[in-house]
Amino acid sequence: MKKRMMLVLAALMAAGMVFAQGSKEGGAAAPAKSTGPVTLEWWTWDPTMKDQNAQVIAQYEKDHPNVKINNTIIDTKEYWTKIRIQAQQRKLPDVFTMSSGYLEEWAQNGLMYNLDPLIKRDKTDEVFYKAMMDSTKAIAKADHVYALPFALVTTVLYYNKNAFDAAGLAYPNEDWDWNAFRDAAKKLTVDKNGDGVIDQWGFWVYGRYAQIESWVYANGGNLLTAGKDQFAPDQAARDALNFLYSLVTTDKSAPPQKEMSAFRNEDIFTQGKAAMWVDGSWYVDNMRKKLGNDGFKWGITRVPFGPSGKAARVTYGWPDSYCMAPNTQHVEEAWDFMKYVAGEGIDISQYMAGKIPSNIALSKQIVDPAQQPGTDMELLSTEAGEPLKTSYTKGWNEWRGYRSNEAMGLNGYIDSAMNGERTMDEAIKAATGDINAVLKRYYK
């Protein structure tokens, strides 16, 4: 598998050499609009968006009768394999969706059009959040913007209002620090019937990226070196990991990961097994559908800041974006369509709850007073304009322990500490060697 991936990367590099001019210098001269009919190829993932995409296309083609849009929708599991084949054959679609996790690879291989001149000309960073565009540059380790974000996800602290009310505690807020969080977690850990078994934990956490990195960045820490090519947690990051570890092993306000293996991660909070939980903002949609507005009352707020994090607030978040093929023959038309589907021509109904539109005006519409968590959703549009950080690198899925690799990588090492198999410092030490061996393959 690893050998196959390196071969794929080598092929992409070869393709990138051919594409390089369009990627690094594309747009230096003002591109001309086509004089005749234009057909744009638009590739996206997520087949559930088929009907919505069709509606967007119908309206765009009505407003732009000289442009036809062909939308190819591919399941996420197959998307990257198929679009890499297109890259190798120099047949990339005019516009295609891009994950933050692959930005660095694609930017360094010259597989995306440089959008800088277009953004400057159209003042696009006044219509879309500049912070999101800046984050794509940082993730790609690039000097140019190659991706126009359409949605951002962050991580938030979910809290059970019913549990807080029962304990006589004030709800968490943006000023919460670790001490306030720790105190609440202890008081929210309850054996309701006195049988010696905890019925409600104060908090739920395991080694998952969306549950761990938020605490690291909320403490001003970093897991990686400045060049993001080596795993080297600084002291603030180590302090964050040890803080979470102490909630499980010292305070006993959060359960070991192995004790919750019978539950899906997203069910532990919604079933009342834990009163607080940190994870992706995208779970807002899941909880609205599962919990409705009656009975279970919940809210969201920022992840509490650590002793080193309050002075320089950053948001742990990452955008999904649209990119343009570096050799597209229809730069102006592709750019216009990109802006349209990224937010200028769509409405808030196109977004899953918890995903933050990159279009500034559209992002202000994410609050639905009729649905939980009500005005708490204003936090998300606030975070969209703040500096963003992630731990994405080439090979991230492998070293972090993502999806099918969840029991491996950093995720697995953190869980081993939470499960009492070693201390967190021992887990960090063991993880460092293995993770850097992975990163060395990608950053020779």
N, C-alpha and C positions, 0 to 999 in steps of 0.2 A: 504494500500500500504506500509506504513512504517513498519507495523507488519510483512508483508510478507518479506520485505527486511531483517529485523533482523533475521527471521527464515532461510533465505538463507545464511546469514553470519554465523549463528550458524552451519549450515550444512557444510559449507566450512571449518570452524574451525575444525570440527570433521574429515573431510577428510584430513585436513592439518596435524593432529596428526599422521595419518598413513603415510603420505608422508614425514614427517619432516626430516627423516634421509637423503633422497635424496636431499632435498632442502638445508639443512644447512651444510651437510658434503659431498655431492656428488662431485666426482672428486678428493677426497683426495688421492686415489691411481689411477695410470694411467689406464684408462679403455681400455679394449682390443677390437679390431675390431672383428666383427662377421666373422666366417670362411665361412659361406654359404650365399645364397641369403638373402637380407634384404628388407623388405617393411616398409617405413616410412609413417606415417600419418601426413599430413600437413594441418592445418586449417587456413583459412584466411577469412577476411571480404572483401566486395566490389565485387559484381558479375561482375562489368564492367571489372575486371582484368582477367576474365576467359581465354581469348585467350592468353594474355601475360603470365599468369601462365603456360599454356599448352606449350608454346614455351620454357620457362625456364626449365620445367620438361623434355621435349624432349631432350634438349641439355645436361642436367645433366645426364640423364639415358644413353645417348650415351657415355658420358665420364666416367660413372661409371656403367658398365653393370651388376654389382652384386646388384645394388640398384634400387628399384622401389618406386616411389613417388605417393601416393594417395592424391590428393588435394580436400578438402571439402571447398567450398566457401559458406558463409552464409551472408545474408544481415546484415548490422551493427545493425539494430533494434532488430534482433533475436540472434545475435552472443553471447552476454553475457549470456543470459538465457540458451542457449544450451551448451555452454562450461562449465558453472557452473554445469550443470547436469552431464557432463562428469567428472568433478572434484569430485563430490559427489560419483560417481560410480567407482572412481579410474581408469578411462578410458581416461585420457587426451591424446590428440594426441602427437606424439613425438615432433613436432615443431608446434607452434601456434603464431598468432599475439597477441600483447599486447599493450593496450593503456596506456599512462602515468597516466591517471586518475584512473586506477585500480591497479597500481603497488604496492601501499602500502598494500592494502587488500590482494593481492595474495602472496606477500612476507611474510607478517606476518602470513599467514595461511599455509605456507610451500608448496605452490603449484607450485614452479618453481625450476629448477635445479641451483645449485651454479656454475657459470661459471668461477670463479676466477682462479682455477688451469689450466683450458684450455686456458684462456686468457694469463696467465703468461707464460705457456709453448710455445704457438704459437706467442707470442708478438703481439697479436691482436690489442692492443691499439696503435701500431705503424702504423697499416694499416687503422684502423677506428678511428674517433675522440674520444680521451680520455674524452674530456669535455662532450660528450653525454653520455658515460658510467657512468661518475661521476654523471651526472644529474639523471640517473635512480636510483642510490644508494640513492641520497638525497631525491628524491620523495618517494622512498620506505621506507625511514628511516631505511636503512639496512647497514650492514657492508660488504656486498658482492654484486657483480654484478650478477643479475639474468636475465638480459635482454640484448640482443645485438641489439642496434638501427639499423634501416635500413634507416630512414628518419627523418629529423628535420623540424619543422615549427617554424617561428619566427613572429614577427610583425614589420611592416615597415611604414614609412610615404610615402603615395602616393601623388604625386603633379601633377597638370595640368600645363604643360609647356606653353600651349597657354594662359592660364590665367595670368601666371607670365610675359610672354612676353607683353601682352596687358597692364599690370600695370607697365611695365618698371622695374621689380624686378629681381634680380639675383636668380637663382634656389637655393633651400635649399641644405645644405651639412652637413657632419658629425660633423661640429663644431657648428652647430646651437644650441643656448640655448633658454630658454623660451622667453626671451625678443625679440630675432630675430623672433621667430615664431609668437609671439603675434602681433608684428608690421606688419608682412606680412599678417596675417589673417585679420586685420583691413582694410588694403589697398585692399585686394582681395574681400571684401564684397561690392557688387555693385548692385545698382538699375539702370539697364541699360536704362530704358525708362522714368525714373522720375515719375513713377506713385505711388511711396510710398511703393512699394512691392519689397523686395529683390529678385533679379533674380539669383544672384550667391553669396553664402555664402563663407566666407573665409575658413571655416572648418566645418566638420560634426563629431559629437560625441554623443554617448548615453551610457547607463550603461553596455553595452556588455563587457565581460571579455577581449577580444582581443583589445578593444579600451581604456580600463581603466588601466589595470595592467601595460602595457608598460610604462605609464607615472610615475607610482609609483616607478617601479624599475629604471627608468632613473633618478629618483631623490634620489636614494639610500634608498628608503623606503621599508617597509614591512607591509602587511595587517594582518599578523598572528604573534603569539608569536614564539620564537625560536623552540619550540617543535611542532609547527604547529597544535596545538590542541585547540587553542582559537583565536577568531577574536579580534584583539587589534591593530588597525592601529596606527603606530607611527607618530611622528610629520611630518616626511618627506612624509609619505603616505597621511596624512591629507592635507599637503600643495599641493600635486599633485592633489588631488580631488578638492580642492578649486580653484586651478588654472584653471582647466577645467570648473568648475562651473562659474568662472568669465568671461570666454569667451562667455558664453551664456547669463548670466544675467547682466553683466556690460558692456563688450565691444560690445555685440550684433553682434559678428562676427561669431557666430555659432547659429543655430536655436534650439529652444526647441524641445525635442524628439517628442512631440505630433503633432507638425506642419509638421512633415515628415512622418506621419503614413501611408500616401497613397503610399509611395515608399518602395521598398525592400531596406534593408541596402546597398547591393552591387550596387544598381542602382543610388544612389544619386551622387556619384562621377562620374560614367561613363556617366551620363546624363548632366553633367556640372552644377549641382545644388550646388556643393561645390568644391572649388579649391584644398582643402587638406583633407586627410582622413587617419586615422591610423587603420590598421586591419591586418589580417593574410597574410603572404607571399603567401599562397595558392591562393589568388585572382589574382596573376599574370596570371595564366592559364585562368581564366575567362575573364580577360581584354584583353588578346591577342586574344581570340576567338571573343569577342564582338566588340573590337575597331580596330583590325588589325594594320596596320602601316601607314595608310593615315588619314589625318585630325586631329584627336585628338592625341596630343603628350603628353606623361606622363613619369614620372620617379619615382624612389624610393630612399629613403635614411633612415638613422637612425631616430628613434624617438628622438626629441630634449631633451637634458639633462637639468635637473633642477639645482638649486644652490647647492644642496647637492649630486649631482650624477656624476659630471665629473671625480672626483678623482678615483672612483672605478667603471668603466664601467662593467655592466653585461647585458646579453641579456635575454629578456623575450622569452623563447622558450621551446619546449618540443618535445621529440622524440616518434615515433612509433617504436616498437621493435619486435623481435622474441624471444620467450622463449622455453625452453625445458621441457618436463614433468619430474618431479623428479624421476619417476619410469620407465623411458624409458629403454628398454633392449638394445638399440643401441646408446649409448652415442657418440661414435666416428663418426658414420655415421650421426647422427642427427646434431652434431656440425659442421661437414664438410658442410652439406647442409645449415645450418643456415648462415655460412659465405658466402657461394655461393650466396644465394638469398638476403643477406643483402648488397651485392655490389661486391664481388669478381668475380662473374660469370655473371653479367648482365651489360647492357649499359644504358646510360643516357635516352634513349627513354622509359625506363620502369618507369620513374618518371614524375608525373604531374609537370608542370612548377611552381616554387615557393616552391616546396618541396626539401629539401637539402639532398643529399645522405650522409650517415654516413661514407661511404668509402672515404677516403681523396682524392685519385686520381680521383675518379668519380665526386666528388663535384667540381673539378676545371673545369669541362666540362659544367657547367650550363649556362655559358654565350653564347647566340646566337646573334651575331652581326646583324643578319638579322631581328631580332624581338625586339620590345620594351620589356623592357627598356634598351636594349643593355648592355653596360659594368656596368651599375648600379647593375646588378646581382652579381657582384663580392662581394658585401656587404654580401650576404647570406653565401658564403663559409667562409668569414672572421668571421662572427658571430658564425658559427658552431664550431669554435675552442675556443670560449670564455666561461667564466663561465655562466651557465644557471640558471635561477630561474623561478619558477611558484608558484601558490597558491594552487596547487592540495592537497587535503586531502581526507580522506574517507568522503562520503556525500557531495562532492564538487558540484555535479550537483544540489543538493537541495538548499544548502545555497547560492550558487553563482547566481542561477537563470539562468539555461542553457536550450536552445532549448524550449521545451514546457513550461518550468518554467520561461521563460525570463521575464515575467512581475512581477515575484516574487523575493525573495531573494535580494542579494545586487544589482543586476541589477535594480530591481523595485524601491529600495530606492534611488539609484542615479538618476534614471529618474524622480522621484517625485521632487527632488531638481531642476533638469534641467527644469522641467515644471513649476517651481515657486510655488510649493505647500508647500515648507519648505526650509530652508537654507541647505547647504551641511552639516554643523556641526550637525544640527538637524537630518538629514537623517542618518549620521554616528552613532549618539547616538541611534536612533531607531533601526537601523540595528544590532547593536552590541548585544543587548539582544536576538533578534530572531535567529541570526546566531549562537550564543554560545549555545542556547537551542538545535539547530540541532547538533552541534559538540559534545555536552555532551552525546547525544545518542550513538555516535560512539566511544567516548573516555571516557569510564566509569572508 
